[in-house]
Amino acid sequence: MLIDKLWELQELQLDYRRKERLLEESNLSSLLSHKIDETEQQLAGLREQLETFRADEVRIGEKLDDLSAKVHEAGAKLGKEEMSEDKVQKLEEKMKKLTLEKEKVEDAQGRNFHDRQDVEDQTRASELLAEKLRKELESIPQLNATSRAAVKKSLPTLRKEIENRKAKLPLKAKLIFESLSEKFSGAPVARVASSTCDYCHVRLPQKTLFSLRNVEGRSGDAEELIRCEICGKILYAGIKDRE
């Protein structure tokens, strides 16, 4: 019967699309794995930079403490000791020099802090990206090389079988099937279950149900196809449902 042929053709068509999607997802899986590796490499570089910044922070802090102590010591001498004008002048020059050096070190400390903050932000962003990519990868069905090759190999044969079956259909039925396939992503036929269209879940009129149960002995042309009044899909009642 024509409707049975269309149902079988749809099953083949959906199987073809499912396998195509598996290959696409396999390609996406490879791409995601590559991106994860790249992100992990970036993270390793960023973490190395953070270690350098932290070491510099300790070194700068120690130098700043040393300069602060020397400035304090020189200031204490100026305030307590009686010195010649020449000594006072030299001590003041030393303090000025130490203060300028201290300011430079404080500037370096500020730059180090801001640069470290920037790298920490980049690190957090890369960690979140890596986590997101891993979750995406986990959600994709994984195909090993053997399974992928088998799926790829089966597609030309499956495609040929689909085209051969389409070629044997009455022209009008073929055109309807292909048009609805394009509209409904390869699934132009809806099964009838519990008196409803399995696609749009609308209860079918008794007249439609009667027609579906009495398809035996029809011409085998497109005129025998019964379509849902709501979604427009071709309706299919299995052999048991026709009894």
C-alpha positions in Angstrom: 0.0 0.0 0.0 1.1 3.5 -0.8 0.9 4.8 2.8 3.0 1.9 4.1 5.6 2.6 1.5 5.7 6.3 2.5 6.0 5.3 6.2 9.0 3.0 5.4 10.5 5.7 3.2 10.2 8.2 6.1 11.9 5.7 8.4 14.8 5.4 6.0 14.9 9.2 5.5 15.0 9.8 9.3 17.7 7.2 9.7 19.8 8.9 7.0 19.4 12.3 8.8 20.2 10.8 12.1 23.4 9.3 10.8 24.3 12.6 9.1 23.8 14.4 12.4 26.0 11.8 14.2 28.8 12.6 11.7 28.2 16.4 12.2 28.3 16.0 16.0 31.5 13.9 15.6 33.1 16.7 13.7 31.9 19.1 16.4 33.3 16.9 19.0 36.7 17.0 17.4 36.5 20.8 17.1 35.5 21.1 20.8 38.3 18.8 21.9 40.8 21.0 19.9 39.3 24.2 21.5 39.6 22.6 25.0 43.3 21.8 24.3 43.9 25.4 23.1 42.2 26.8 26.2 44.1 24.6 28.5 47.4 25.7 26.9 46.3 29.4 27.3 45.5 28.6 30.9 48.9 27.1 31.5 50.5 30.3 30.1 48.3 32.6 32.2 49.0 30.6 35.4 52.7 30.9 34.7 52.3 34.7 34.4 50.4 34.8 37.7 53.2 33.0 39.5 55.7 35.5 38.0 53.5 38.4 39.2 53.2 36.9 42.7 56.9 36.4 42.9 57.5 40.0 41.7 54.9 41.2 44.3 56.9 39.6 47.1 60.2 41.0 45.7 58.8 44.5 45.3 57.2 44.4 48.7 60.5 43.5 50.3 62.3 46.3 48.5 59.6 48.7 49.5 59.9 47.7 53.1 63.7 48.1 52.9 63.4 51.6 51.4 60.8 52.7 53.9 63.1 51.6 56.7 66.0 53.6 55.3 63.9 56.7 54.8 62.6 56.4 58.4 66.2 55.9 59.7 67.4 58.9 57.8 64.5 61.0 59.1 65.2 59.9 62.6 68.8 61.0 62.3 67.8 64.4 61.0 65.5 65.0 63.9 67.8 63.8 66.7 71.5 64.3 65.9 73.4 67.5 65.8 75.1 67.7 62.5 77.0 70.1 60.4 75.2 71.9 57.7 77.1 69.8 55.1 76.0 66.6 56.8 72.4 67.7 57.0 72.5 68.6 53.3 73.9 65.2 52.3 71.4 63.4 54.5 68.5 65.4 53.0 69.8 64.6 49.5 69.9 60.9 50.5 66.4 61.1 51.9 65.2 62.7 48.7 66.9 60.1 46.6 65.4 57.3 48.7 62.0 58.8 48.6 62.1 59.1 44.8 63.2 55.5 44.6 60.5 54.5 46.9 57.9 56.2 44.8 59.2 54.4 41.7 58.9 51.1 43.5 55.4 52.0 44.7 54.5 52.7 41.0 55.9 49.3 40.0 53.9 47.7 42.8 50.7 49.4 41.5 51.4 48.3 37.9 52.2 44.7 39.0 48.9 44.7 41.0 46.8 45.9 38.0 48.6 43.6 35.6 48.0 40.6 37.9 44.4 41.5 38.3 44.0 41.6 34.5 45.7 38.1 34.1 43.5 36.8 37.0 40.4 38.0 35.1 41.7 36.3 31.9 42.4 33.1 33.8 38.8 33.0 35.3 37.3 33.7 31.8 39.4 30.9 30.3 38.5 28.5 33.2 34.8 29.2 32.6 35.2 28.7 28.8 37.0 25.4 29.3 34.3 24.2 31.7 31.6 25.2 29.2 33.3 23.5 26.3 33.8 20.3 28.4 30.0 20.3 29.2 29.2 20.7 25.5 31.5 17.9 24.6 30.0 15.6 27.3 26.5 16.2 25.8 27.5 15.0 22.4 27.3 11.2 21.6 30.8 10.0 21.0 31.8 7.9 18.0 35.0 6.0 17.9 36.9 5.8 14.6 35.4 2.4 13.7 31.8 3.5 14.3 32.3 6.8 12.5 33.7 4.9 9.4 30.8 2.5 9.5 28.2 5.3 9.6 30.0 7.2 6.9 30.2 4.1 4.7 26.4 3.4 5.1 25.2 6.8 3.9 25.7 6.4 0.1 23.8 3.0 0.2 21.1 4.4 2.3 20.7 7.4 0.1 20.5 5.2 -3.0 17.8 3.1 -1.4 15.8 6.3 -0.6 16.1 7.6 -4.1 15.1 4.2 -5.6 12.0 4.1 -3.4 11.1 7.7 -4.3 11.4 6.9 -8.0 8.8 4.1 -7.7 6.2 6.4 -6.1 3.4 7.9 -8.2 4.5 11.4 -9.2 1.9 13.3 -7.2 2.6 11.3 -4.1 6.4 11.8 -4.5 5.9 15.6 -4.9 3.7 15.8 -1.8 6.1 13.6 0.2 9.2 15.7 -0.8 7.4 19.0 -0.1 6.3 17.9 3.3 9.7 16.4 4.1 11.2 19.8 3.5 8.7 21.5 5.8 8.9 18.9 8.6 12.6 18.1 8.6 12.3 14.8 6.8 9.2 13.5 8.7 6.1 14.2 6.5 4.1 11.3 7.9 2.4 11.3 11.3 1.2 8.1 13.0 -2.3 8.0 14.4 -2.4 7.0 18.1 -5.5 6.9 20.3 -7.5 8.6 17.5 -5.2 11.6 17.5 -2.5 12.9 15.2 0.8 12.0 16.9 2.4 15.2 15.7 -0.1 18.0 16.6 -2.0 15.9 19.2 -5.4 17.0 17.8 -8.3 14.5 18.0 -9.2 13.4 14.5 -12.8 13.4 13.2 -14.6 10.1 13.0 -14.8 10.4 9.2 -11.0 10.6 9.0 -10.5 7.7 11.4 -13.0 5.6 9.3 -11.1 6.4 6.1 -7.7 5.5 7.7 -9.2 2.1 8.7 -10.5 1.4 5.2 -7.5 2.0 3.0 -7.3 -1.6 1.7 -8.0 -2.0 -2.0 -7.5 1.7 -2.9 -5.9 2.8 -6.1 -2.4 3.3 -4.7 -2.3 6.9 -6.0 -1.9 10.2 -4.1 -5.6 10.6 -3.9 -5.8 7.9 -1.2 -3.5 9.9 1.1 -5.3 11.3 4.1 -3.8 14.4 5.7 -4.3 16.0 9.1 -6.6 19.1 8.8 -4.5 20.9 11.5 -0.8 20.3 10.7 -1.1 19.0 7.2 1.0 15.9 7.7 0.1 12.6 5.9 -1.7 10.4 8.4 -0.6 6.8 8.9 -2.4 4.1 10.8 -0.4 0.9 11.4 -1.8 -2.4 10.3 -3.0 -3.3 13.8 -4.7 0.1 14.1 -6.6 -0.6 10.8 -8.3 -3.7 12.1 
